[in-house]
Amino acid sequence: MNGNQLGGSVLFNLGTVAITDTVVTTWALMLCLAVVARLLTLNLAAVPSIRQTIAEGVVATIERAIGEVVPASAVRRVLPFVATLWIFILAANLAGLIPGVHSPTRDLSSTAALALLVFVSTHWYGTQANGLRAYLRHYTEPSVILLPFNVISELTRTLALAIRLFGNMMSLEMAAMLVLLIAGFLVPVPLLMLHVIEAVVQAYIFGILALIYIAGAIEPIESTETEREAAAPAAPPAGKSQDPEEP
């Protein structure tokens, strides 16, 4: 990383396009994850091998975590996106442990791209679940006055999602560098453990926030109808008069 440059150092240029270390590391991670996923899913059998058991365990764990946030009917639709998001961010966060490699998530452009993916996918899942008109209508309920506030909320939470991950990973790498400069290599193990724990926590938080946003987009109609039913006065039992003077 060059000085105060937040976007990573430029390794080479393709014409007018500058290729930074963040781009190279990101593509290397995607290639490695694709190869690992392919190897884990080869020759699946009814009696699972250790390799297949590991793959199924990872998928089942992520599926249970998703099922705790989104409706059961939407778990399988959301699973591919959220699982990929979780695994990639975790791998990107842990990439900083490799000597000479910086975590792609310490680059604001990478975290902004991830936050933009969450923003787009949130509205895509919302429109798929409720229809475009019904989904857009929930931004104006219970009053159209709330429309600009809802739009601002969507934009600010996307910005916060990008800055939160970037800030935490950048500060983690800076803290690790300062500790190594001051103490040398006398405390490498605790420092590595701190990096691993923080990498896991930040990946989990990013994924959970994405799930919460998607869950809120999937069921706006159901939530609105439930509130209306709760606010409506209870109907009298069938066959009974509403006149208090009638015996």
HELIX and SHEET records of a PDB file:
HELIX    1   1 ASP A   21  LEU A   40  1                                  20    
HELIX    2   2 ILE A   50  GLY A   67  1                                  18    
HELIX    3   3 ALA A   72  ALA A   74  5                                   3    
HELIX    4   4 VAL A   75  LEU A   94  1                                  20    
HELIX    5   5 ALA A   95  LEU A   97  5                                   3    
HELIX    6   6 PRO A  104  ARG A  106  5                                   3    
HELIX    7   7 LEU A  108  ASN A  130  1                                  23    
HELIX    8   8 LEU A  132  ARG A  137  1                                   6    
HELIX    9   9 HIS A  138  THR A  140  5                                   3    
HELIX   10  10 VAL A  144  LEU A  146  5                                   3    
HELIX   11  11 LEU A  147  ALA A  183  1                                  37    
HELIX   12  12 PRO A  188  ILE A  218  1                                  31    
HELIX   13  13 PRO A  220  ALA A  231  1                                  12    
SHEET    1   A 2 VAL A  10  LEU A  14  0                                        
SHEET    2   A 2 VAL A  17  THR A  20 -1                                        
END                                                                             
